[in-house]
Amino acid sequence: TLLTTSGSSYGGNSLEAFISQEGDLATEKMIDRSADRYSVNYTDPGKQVLVMFGTEYGCSEEVAKKLFDSVASLPLDGSGARLQPRLVNAQQHSAVDWSQERVLLMVISTSGDGVPPTDARDFCDWLLGTRDMEMSHLHYSVLALGDSNYPHFCRTGRSLDKRLTDLRATQLVPRSDVDQEDWSVIDSWIDAVLDVLPAVAIETKLDYLSLDAVSSDQAYHRTRPFMATMTVKRSLTVQETSDDKETIHCEFELAGSGLTFTAGDALGIYPQNNPAEVRAVLTALQATGTELVAAPSWVYHPQPDGKIPLEEALMKYYDLKHVNPELVKLLTKHTSNRKERLEGERLLKDGLSKNNIVLWSYLQSNEVADVLRNFQRAHPPLHLLLSKLKGLQPRYYSIASSPVLDPEKASVTAAVVRYSLHGIPRTGVTTTYLQDRLQVNQLCPVFISHTPDFRLPSNNNLSIIMIGPGTGIAPFMAFIQERVATGASGDNILYFGCRHRSKDFLYKSELESWTKNRSLRLRVAFSRDQDKKIYVQDLLQTDAKNIWRHLQNGAHVYVCGDARHMAHDVHQALTDICQGQGDMDAGQARTFLLEMEQVNRYQKDVWVT
Ligand SMILES: Cc1cc2nc3c(=O)[nH]c(=O)nc-3n(C[C@H](O)[C@H](O)[C@H](O)COP(=O)(O)O)c2cc1C
């Protein structure tokens, strides 16, 4: 077996051997990982392998790049012809001539409420929907990324896998479902693929596809963000104690970007880390920050020329919050201190997978600087250490302004995250970047993330019921603005929730002025202003009769915010309303709401925090 990481093959026999195994071929041998090495056009004949990814947040792309590097460095016996992987975003699928492809390695996530990533929708529609298709010449395997906290776990990868089997393609290795970026599962799948790939009969041929031509897109998007000016920043909350919420409203200028959006879309923002947290990492590394390092493969355009100072790399490109288990393994291997080594061995005793509860609870209660401090006598080569850090991903915020009012302005609503860990004050990355570090009139890399499943009804006569406590209100600010601007005659009904009327009633004056001129029916649950806690779902129950009447008249229902508790409780309240008011049993209520979802009358923009 060729190991991409050692964790996947660790059986528990020799902990020492496991820890001392060299990991990731590509990173450890310092192969060039600059981003443009992935858009290859082959001038020599070779055995071609299509690595395709579909991503919303960038993780599938990172995995696909790792897979690409592993396939590219796979030694083949005999013939001498190497494997030539090509990396294609599912967005560019129409450039692919499927009759010419022999091996497809697909890495794809599931997004929204169980739908494909936006850029991969076309591809999924094409593959799942095209009739009279046949893929019996194709060998394939699917790696499905997802999160089991969502009801439709890995749905996209699962349905593509099934479809490819139905199309008579041959499965190289079984699909793996990855829960929350569990790299031990990812690496096991890559190992399994690499194990079988050399034996697959792939004929050697010359390239037919010019990827440069396909990727010459100059528009701004996730990997080529637009540098937007932050024009406005204001607080939406009153803080009297440190327990009180701190929520801000920020506006970004999109003029000159060519970016367009629709109410319901999100703004992707690339943050920078907190300099104090970067300094903590540098101190733990005994580094000055001026050391020159290669930019990682996932940097967005424009990419730096050559090497960059370590401090800049840590500030812009590495996630200093979430610890990769591989980092613990590397530090254990390189420490010169017995106590640290024993502690590392204790953590790694049951391997790197999520089943190793001792390791995962350690990872969840420590950030990168903490782990480096715990292993201060470990000094692995810097490039190796950086290869074990995760990439800093952009964060997505529902746009809180309508393009009908101003197409060149995108507003966002952000709840600022501050907490303490091991007695040290910490900050949420993007929200404190916006609040503490990015000043008005400064530039910030942004792009639009389209969410076609969260849209106003095209018929302006229909009523809309919006349920969005906390920052879940953001897209509804855009919805209401737009409905008012376009003179929609249907009712706009908003269920908002916060703790206190006097402290965190977000957009109070805007909401109250709409209410005054009868553009909005506002219902607010102040959870902590009275002894008994009241939430949006309680107000829905109180208004059952009215809600049912609107549902009967074709109203659209929107839910935005916390997926785990709020969206679940709201769904239960709606189910109860159907049963209580519509005289349905539980099964009928379920079917009724499912049918509403299917015809896009019940839409959710929810996330797990
Ligand atoms: C808003 C949101 C919605 C999501 N919906 C689902 C879902 O319905 N099913 C699922 O399995 N995972 C879901 N996920 C988890 C992602 O699939 C997971 O984080 C994955 O690693 C992202 O990969 P990507 O960065 O390549 O898009 C969701 C994540 C977010 C942020």
PDBQT file of the ligand as one rigid body, heavy atoms in Angstrom, charges set to zero:
ROOT
HETATM    1  C1  LIG A 701     -24.831  26.050   4.986  1.00  0.00    +0.000 C 
HETATM    2  C2  LIG A 701     -24.333  24.625   4.918  1.00  0.00    +0.000 A 
HETATM    3  C3  LIG A 701     -25.194  23.614   4.523  1.00  0.00    +0.000 A 
HETATM    4  C4  LIG A 701     -24.762  22.271   4.478  1.00  0.00    +0.000 A 
HETATM    5  N1  LIG A 701     -25.642  21.277   4.125  1.00  0.00    +0.000 NA
HETATM    6  C5  LIG A 701     -25.234  19.987   4.176  1.00  0.00    +0.000 A 
HETATM    7  C6  LIG A 701     -26.163  18.920   3.891  1.00  0.00    +0.000 A 
HETATM    8  O1  LIG A 701     -27.333  19.128   3.584  1.00  0.00    +0.000 OA
HETATM    9  N2  LIG A 701     -25.702  17.632   3.957  1.00  0.00    +0.000 N 
HETATM   10  C7  LIG A 701     -24.395  17.335   4.297  1.00  0.00    +0.000 A 
HETATM   11  O2  LIG A 701     -24.056  16.162   4.355  1.00  0.00    +0.000 OA
HETATM   12  N3  LIG A 701     -23.504  18.327   4.574  1.00  0.00    +0.000 NA
HETATM   13  C8  LIG A 701     -23.887  19.643   4.528  1.00  0.00    +0.000 A 
HETATM   14  N4  LIG A 701     -22.998  20.642   4.814  1.00  0.00    +0.000 N 
HETATM   15  C9  LIG A 701     -21.611  20.278   5.196  1.00  0.00    +0.000 C 
HETATM   16  C10 LIG A 701     -20.616  20.366   4.015  1.00  0.00    +0.000 C 
HETATM   17  O3  LIG A 701     -20.921  19.444   3.006  1.00  0.00    +0.000 OA
HETATM   18  C11 LIG A 701     -19.226  20.060   4.559  1.00  0.00    +0.000 C 
HETATM   19  O4  LIG A 701     -18.853  21.133   5.405  1.00  0.00    +0.000 OA
HETATM   20  C12 LIG A 701     -18.182  19.867   3.480  1.00  0.00    +0.000 C 
HETATM   21  O5  LIG A 701     -16.942  19.531   4.071  1.00  0.00    +0.000 OA
HETATM   22  C13 LIG A 701     -17.994  21.116   2.634  1.00  0.00    +0.000 C 
HETATM   23  O6  LIG A 701     -17.182  20.809   1.527  1.00  0.00    +0.000 OA
HETATM   24  P1  LIG A 701     -16.840  21.939   0.442  1.00  0.00    +0.000 P 
HETATM   25  O7  LIG A 701     -15.985  22.947   1.158  1.00  0.00    +0.000 OA
HETATM   26  O8  LIG A 701     -16.085  21.232  -0.632  1.00  0.00    +0.000 OA
HETATM   27  O9  LIG A 701     -18.119  22.520  -0.056  1.00  0.00    +0.000 OA
HETATM   28  C14 LIG A 701     -23.418  21.965   4.832  1.00  0.00    +0.000 A 
HETATM   29  C15 LIG A 701     -22.541  23.000   5.212  1.00  0.00    +0.000 A 
HETATM   30  C16 LIG A 701     -22.983  24.309   5.269  1.00  0.00    +0.000 A 
HETATM   31  C17 LIG A 701     -22.023  25.390   5.709  1.00  0.00    +0.000 C 
ENDROOT
TORSDOF 0
